[in-house]
Amino acid sequence: MRRSLATIGALGLIASVFGFGGSAAAADPAKDELKVSPNVVISEVKPQGSDGAEDEFIELSNSSLEESVDISGWRLVTCSSTGAEVTAFTFPAGTFLEPQGENESHYLVAGPDYSGAVSPDDQVELGIERTGGVMLRSQYNARIDGLGYSSTAGACVEGPAAARLPQTNTTDLSSQRNQEYKDTDQNKTDFGQILQSPQNQESV
């Protein structure tokens, strides 16, 4: 009997060390991230504009009315028309998107020749292709949202691709998500073309 109890005790110790038995599995950070990530959407994009190829921007918005989201370490990724991915920007530590109706519910990243009236929160060369797309990934590489202008834009495109903006785009049109920030994973119907109206962290 003592030997049996000792054996059971040893097996219990092994199970606790290696994670066997009835204890809960370790949390998957990527899955945990996805619990809040649907609140953050790509809300407006301009691949190029009246000032050329680098007159570009990506705007993010928090669609939640209640929850703030920590986007520290999240990445903006561009896709080529063949689906090749390049990280264009990584959000710095301490970056939050607040709920709708509050300051800091948007974040604007723009290219070097950005021509909009609203100041960008960060300015870098994004390299958005008119026939490619853009995507948001978490710090764990989980895919959060995407906008593609071609069915071949890889992980950037969701459902049927969004309509492409004019090749020269001298009137500064942008692709803007519907005002309710709804995401049905259908780029063609989720985005329309309007005159650019990006918002930054100071916008409400």
Backbone hydrogen bonds in HBPLUS format (Angstrom, degrees):
<---DONOR---> <-ACCEPTOR-->    atom                        ^
c    i                          cat <-CA-CA->   ^        H-A-AA   ^      H-
h    n   atom  resd res      DA  || num        DHA   H-A  angle D-A-AA Bond
n    s   type  num  typ     dist DA aas  dist angle  dist       angle   num
A0005-LEU N   A0001-MET O   2.94 MM   4  6.25 161.8  1.97 154.4 158.7     1
A0006-ALA N   A0002-ARG O   2.85 MM   4  6.07 158.3  1.90 150.2 156.7     2
A0007-THR N   A0003-ARG O   2.86 MM   4  6.07 155.6  1.92 147.1 154.0     3
A0008-ILE N   A0004-SER O   2.88 MM   4  6.16 159.4  1.92 149.4 154.9     4
A0009-GLY N   A0005-LEU O   2.83 MM   4  6.06 156.9  1.88 147.8 154.5     5
A0010-ALA N   A0006-ALA O   2.87 MM   4  6.13 155.6  1.93 148.1 154.5     6
A0011-LEU N   A0007-THR O   2.93 MM   4  6.21 159.4  1.97 150.6 156.1     7
A0012-GLY N   A0008-ILE O   2.89 MM   4  6.13 150.3  1.98 145.0 153.8     8
A0013-LEU N   A0009-GLY O   2.98 MM   4  6.27 150.6  2.07 145.9 153.3     9
A0014-ILE N   A0010-ALA O   2.99 MM   4  6.30 160.2  2.03 150.8 155.8    10
A0015-ALA N   A0011-LEU O   2.91 MM   4  6.13 159.0  1.95 147.5 153.4    11
A0016-SER N   A0012-GLY O   3.00 MM   4  6.23 151.7  2.08 144.2 151.4    12
A0017-VAL N   A0013-LEU O   3.05 MM   4  6.28 149.5  2.15 147.2 155.2    13
A0018-PHE N   A0014-ILE O   2.97 MM   4  6.16 164.8  1.99 157.7 160.9    14
A0019-GLY N   A0015-ALA O   2.89 MM   4  5.62 115.7  2.31 137.8 149.1    15
A0020-PHE N   A0015-ALA O   2.90 MM   5  4.51 127.6  2.18 129.9 137.6    16
A0031-LYS N   A0028-ASP O   3.06 MM   3  5.39 119.1  2.44 106.9 121.1    17
A0032-ASP N   A0028-ASP O   2.95 MM   4  6.24 160.7  1.99 157.3 163.7    18
A0033-GLU N   A0029-PRO O   2.88 MM   4  6.03 150.4  1.97 144.7 152.3    19
A0034-LEU N   A0030-ALA O   3.25 MM   4  6.50 144.2  2.38 137.6 145.9    20
A0034-LEU N   A0031-LYS O   3.13 MM   3  5.15 122.1  2.48  94.7 108.8    21
A0035-LYS N   A0032-ASP O   3.16 MM   3  5.48 152.2  2.24 105.4 113.6    22
A0036-VAL N   A0033-GLU O   3.24 MM   3  6.01 151.7  2.33 118.0 123.1    23
A0037-SER N   A0033-GLU O   3.09 MM   4  6.09 146.7  2.20 146.6 156.2    24
A0039-ASN N   A0036-VAL O   3.16 MM   3  6.07 164.8  2.19 127.6 131.9    25
A0040-VAL N   A0037-SER O   2.97 MM   3  5.60 154.7  2.03 123.2 129.4    26
A0063-SER N   A0039-ASN O   2.63 MM  24  5.04 172.3  1.63 158.7 155.8    27
A0041-VAL N   A0061-SER O   2.97 MM  20  5.56 164.4  1.99 161.1 165.8    28
A0061-SER N   A0041-VAL O   2.99 MM  20  5.56 154.5  2.06 156.9 163.9    29
A0043-SER N   A0059-GLU O   2.86 MM  16  5.63 150.8  1.94 146.0 154.5    30
A0177-ARG N   A0043-SER O   2.80 MM 134  5.00 171.7  1.81 143.3 145.6    31
A0059-GLU N   A0044-GLU O   2.79 MM  15  5.04 157.6  1.84 161.8 161.0    32
A0045-VAL N   A0175-SER O   2.87 MM 130  5.22 152.3  1.95 144.6 153.9    33
A0175-SER N   A0045-VAL O   2.81 MM 130  5.22 169.5  1.82 165.0 163.5    34
A0046-LYS N   A0057-PHE O   3.00 MM  11  5.30 160.7  2.04 149.2 149.6    35
A0057-PHE N   A0046-LYS O   3.00 MM  11  5.30 149.5  2.09 137.8 145.5    36
A0049-GLY N   A0052-GLY O   3.14 MM   3  5.39 166.0  2.16 144.5 143.1    37
A0052-GLY N   A0049-GLY O   3.02 MM   3  5.39 157.4  2.07 120.2 119.7    38
A0055-ASP N   A0052-GLY O   3.13 MM   3  5.44 162.5  2.16 112.4 115.8    39
A0113-ASP N   A0054-GLU O   3.13 MM  59  5.16 146.4  2.25 120.8 122.5    40
A0111-GLY N   A0056-GLU O   2.74 MM  55  5.03 159.6  1.78 146.5 144.5    41
A0058-ILE N   A0109-VAL O   2.83 MM  51  5.42 156.5  1.88 160.0 168.0    42
A0109-VAL N   A0058-ILE O   3.00 MM  51  5.42 175.9  2.00 162.7 163.2    43
A0060-LEU N   A0107-TYR O   2.90 MM  47  5.19 163.4  1.93 150.5 155.7    44
A0107-TYR N   A0060-LEU O   3.04 MM  47  5.19 144.3  2.17 137.6 139.1    45
A0062-ASN N   A0105-SER O   2.98 MM  43  5.49 148.5  2.08 159.9 165.1    46
A0100-GLN N   A0064-SER O   2.83 MM  36  6.11 165.4  1.85 164.7 166.3    47
A0069-VAL N   A0097-LEU O   2.91 MM  28  5.23 154.6  1.97 142.3 150.5    48
A0097-LEU N   A0069-VAL O   2.83 MM  28  5.23 157.3  1.89 148.5 155.8    49
A0071-ILE N   A0095-THR O   2.85 MM  24  5.64 150.4  1.94 150.9 160.5    50
A0074-TRP N   A0071-ILE O   3.03 MM   3  5.38 164.9  2.06 130.2 131.7    51
A0073-GLY N   A0091-PHE O   2.89 MM  18  5.14 163.3  1.91 140.4 142.5    52
A0091-PHE N   A0074-TRP O   2.87 MM  17  5.51 163.0  1.90 160.8 166.3    53
A0075-ARG N   A0137-ARG O   2.80 MM  62  5.23 163.0  1.83 151.2 157.1    54
A0137-ARG N   A0075-ARG O   2.97 MM  62  5.23 163.6  2.00 150.7 156.1    55
A0076-LEU N   A0089-PHE O   2.77 MM  13  5.12 161.8  1.80 151.2 157.6    56
A0088-ALA N   A0076-LEU O   2.78 MM  12  5.60 156.8  1.83 152.4 160.2    57
A0089-PHE N   A0076-LEU O   3.33 MM  13  5.12 152.4  2.41 139.3 139.2    58
A0077-VAL N   A0135-MET O   2.80 MM  58  5.01 172.3  1.80 153.1 154.5    59
A0135-MET N   A0077-VAL O   2.72 MM  58  5.01 139.2  1.88 152.8 158.8    60
A0078-THR N   A0086-VAL O   2.86 MM   8  5.36 162.5  1.89 157.9 158.1    61
A0086-VAL N   A0078-THR O   2.95 MM   8  5.36 148.3  2.05 150.4 158.5    62
A0079-CYS N   A0133-GLY O   2.86 MM  54  4.97 165.9  1.88 132.2 132.8    63
A0133-GLY N   A0079-CYS O   3.03 MM  54  4.97 137.1  2.22 140.9 135.3    64
A0080-SER N   A0084-ALA O   2.91 MM   4  5.20 146.0  2.03 137.4 148.5    65
A0083-GLY N   A0080-SER O   3.00 MM   3  5.06 164.7  2.02 107.3 111.8    66
A0098-GLU N   A0104-GLU O   2.70 MM   6  5.41 161.7  1.73 127.1 130.9    67
A0102-GLU N   A0099-PRO O   3.28 MM   3  6.04 143.0  2.43 141.8 143.6    68
A0104-GLU N   A0201-GLN O   2.67 MM  97  3.92 138.2  1.84 133.3 139.3    69
A0121-ASP N   A0108-LEU O   2.79 MM  13  5.26 141.1  1.94 136.5 149.3    70
A0122-ASP N   A0108-LEU O   3.25 MM  14  6.71 146.0  2.38 154.6 157.9    71
A0110-ALA N   A0122-ASP O   3.01 MM  12  6.47 160.7  2.05 152.0 154.7    72
A0124-VAL N   A0110-ALA O   2.84 MM  14  6.22 141.6  1.99 158.0 167.6    73
A0114-TYR N   A0111-GLY O   3.24 MM   3  5.32 155.2  2.30 118.2 115.8    74
A0132-GLY N   A0129-GLU O   3.05 MM   3  4.78 161.4  2.09 100.5 105.8    75
A0149-TYR N   A0132-GLY O   2.74 MM  17  5.49 174.2  1.74 173.1 171.0    76
A0134-VAL N   A0147-LEU O   2.83 MM  13  5.40 153.1  1.91 153.9 162.1    77
A0147-LEU N   A0134-VAL O   2.88 MM  13  5.40 161.5  1.92 158.3 158.2    78
A0136-LEU N   A0145-ASP O   2.86 MM   9  5.29 160.2  1.90 155.4 155.2    79
A0144-ILE N   A0136-LEU O   2.77 MM   8  5.35 166.2  1.79 159.0 158.7    80
A0138-SER N   A0142-ALA O   2.84 MM   4  5.17 156.8  1.89 144.9 152.1    81
A0141-ASN N   A0138-SER O   2.95 MM   3  5.01 161.0  1.99 111.8 114.1    82
A0162-ALA N   A0148-GLY O   2.90 MM  14  6.13 157.2  1.96 172.5 165.1    83
A0153-ALA N   A0150-SER O   3.15 MM   3  5.32 159.6  2.19 115.7 115.0    84
A0156-CYS N   A0153-ALA O   3.29 MM   3  5.82 150.0  2.38 137.7 135.4    85
A0187-ASN N   A0158-GLU O   2.82 MM  29  5.54 173.7  1.82 160.4 159.5    86
A0188-LYS N   A0160-PRO O   2.98 MM  28  5.45 134.4  2.19 145.4 145.3    87
A0172-ASP N   A0169-ASN O   3.20 MM   3  5.45 165.3  2.23 111.1 113.6    88
A0196-GLN N   A0172-ASP O   2.95 MM  24  5.96 158.6  2.00 166.4 164.2    89
A0174-SER N   A0194-ILE O   2.75 MM  20  5.65 154.5  1.82 164.3 173.2    90
A0194-ILE N   A0174-SER O   3.13 MM  20  5.65 153.2  2.20 150.0 157.6    91
A0176-GLN N   A0192-GLY O   2.80 MM  16  5.46 165.4  1.82 165.3 167.2    92
A0192-GLY N   A0176-GLN O   2.95 MM  16  5.46 164.5  1.97 146.5 146.9    93
A0178-ASN N   A0190-ASP O   3.18 MM  12  6.20 140.1  2.35 160.4 164.6    94
A0181-TYR N   A0178-ASN O   2.85 MM   3  5.55 162.7  1.88 127.6 131.7    95
A0189-THR N   A0186-GLN O   3.17 MM   3  5.77 129.4  2.44 113.8 124.6    96
A0190-ASP N   A0186-GLN O   2.82 MM   4  5.80 148.8  1.92 159.6 169.2    97
A0191-PHE N   A0187-ASN O   3.26 MM   4  5.91 145.9  2.38 141.4 143.4    98
A0203-SER N   A0200-ASN O   3.03 MM   3  5.38 154.7  2.10 109.5 117.5    99
